[in-house]
Amino acid sequence: MEEKQYLVDALSIEESWRIFRIMAEFVDAIETLSKLKHSVTIFGSAQVRPDDPY
């Protein structure tokens, strides 16, 4: 029977640390965003006038 090799087994040490750095960036971003209260995000090409209350 052929032994299966998982993707994790093929990662080098450098790649593993890179993944941890990316995960840390996500954690930092989530912590920063969690401090924002009553905020709105607009995605896409929608534009709002500078004098628009929203």
C-alpha positions as CSV (number, residue, x, y, z in Angstrom):
1,M,0.0,0.0,0.0
2,E,1.3,3.4,-0.9
3,E,1.7,5.9,1.9
4,K,-0.1,9.2,1.5
5,Q,1.9,12.4,1.9
6,Y,0.0,15.4,3.2
7,L,0.7,18.9,2.2
8,V,1.8,19.8,5.7
9,D,4.5,17.2,5.5
10,A,6.0,19.0,2.5
11,L,6.3,22.4,4.1
12,S,9.7,23.7,4.9
13,I,10.6,25.5,8.2
14,E,10.6,28.8,6.4
15,E,7.1,28.2,4.9
16,S,5.8,27.2,8.3
17,W,7.0,30.5,9.9
18,R,5.6,32.4,7.0
19,I,2.2,30.9,7.7
20,F,2.5,31.9,11.3
21,R,3.4,35.5,10.3
22,I,0.3,35.6,8.1
23,M,-1.9,34.3,10.9
24,A,-0.5,36.9,13.2
25,E,-1.4,39.6,10.8
26,F,-5.0,38.3,10.7
27,V,-5.1,38.3,14.5
28,D,-3.8,41.9,14.7
29,A,-6.3,43.0,12.1
30,I,-9.2,41.4,13.8
31,E,-8.2,42.9,17.2
32,T,-7.9,46.3,15.6
33,L,-11.2,46.0,13.8
34,S,-13.0,44.8,16.9
35,K,-12.2,48.1,18.6
36,L,-14.2,50.0,16.0
37,K,-17.7,50.7,17.0
38,H,-20.6,51.8,14.8
39,S,-18.7,51.7,11.5
40,V,-19.8,51.0,7.9
41,T,-17.7,49.5,5.1
42,I,-18.6,50.1,1.5
43,F,-17.2,47.6,-1.0
44,G,-17.2,48.0,-4.7
45,S,-17.2,51.1,-6.9
46,A,-19.8,53.0,-4.9
47,Q,-18.9,56.6,-4.3
48,V,-20.2,58.9,-1.6
49,R,-20.2,62.7,-1.8
50,P,-18.0,64.4,0.8
51,D,-21.1,66.2,2.3
52,D,-23.2,63.0,2.5
53,P,-24.1,62.2,6.1
54,Y,-23.5,58.5,5.6
